[in-house]
């Protein structure tokens, strides 16, 4: 099954000024260039479907930080 990313809310303890949500194939769903220490929330209507079955959702911030929050979606 594939996941469909429908939205997220994340807060970082430090601000690396960039965060990406990607799947195992390297497909980039979100690139956030904002003050993430203030928290970011997003909803995507129909969402973003993973490129292949059994991919996992990954977060890449490019530096060491703690991220709190959640992502939500469906499995198809």
C-alpha positions in Angstrom: 0.0 0.0 0.0 1.0 3.6 -0.6 0.5 6.4 1.9 -1.2 9.7 1.1 0.2 12.6 3.1 -2.8 14.9 3.9 -1.3 17.4 6.4 1.1 18.0 9.3 1.9 20.2 12.2 5.6 20.3 13.3 7.6 22.4 15.8 11.5 22.3 16.0 13.6 23.2 19.0 16.2 24.9 16.7 15.6 26.7 13.4 17.7 25.2 10.5 15.5 27.3 8.2 14.6 24.4 6.0 12.7 21.1 6.4 11.7 18.5 3.9 9.2 15.7 4.0 10.2 13.0 1.5 9.5 9.3 0.8 12.0 6.5 0.3 12.2 7.2 -3.4 13.3 10.7 -2.8 10.1 12.3 -3.8 9.8 15.6 -2.0 6.4 16.5 -0.7 7.1 19.6 1.3 10.0 22.0 1.6 9.4 24.5 4.3 11.6 27.6 4.5 10.2 29.4 7.5 10.7 29.9 11.2 9.9 26.4 12.2 10.5 27.0 15.9 7.2 28.9 15.9 5.5 25.8 14.4 4.1 25.1 11.0 0.7 23.6 10.1 -0.5 22.6 6.7 -3.3 20.8 5.0 -3.2 19.6 1.4 -6.7 19.0 0.1 -6.3 15.6 -1.7 -2.8 15.3 -0.4 0.4 13.8 -1.9 0.5 10.1 -2.9 3.8 8.2 -2.2 5.7 7.3 -5.4 5.7 3.5 -4.6 4.1 0.9 -2.3 5.8 0.3 1.1 7.7 3.6 1.0 8.2 5.4 4.3 7.8 9.1 5.1 11.0 10.8 6.1 11.9 14.2 7.5 15.1 15.9 6.6 16.3 19.1 8.3 19.9 19.2 7.3 21.1 19.7 10.9 20.6 18.2 14.4 17.3 19.3 15.9 14.4 17.9 17.9 11.0 17.9 16.1 7.7 17.5 17.8 4.3 17.2 16.2 2.4 15.0 13.9 1.7 14.1 10.2 -1.6 12.6 9.0 -3.0 10.9 6.0 -4.4 7.7 4.6 -3.1 4.4 3.2 -4.2 3.2 -0.2 
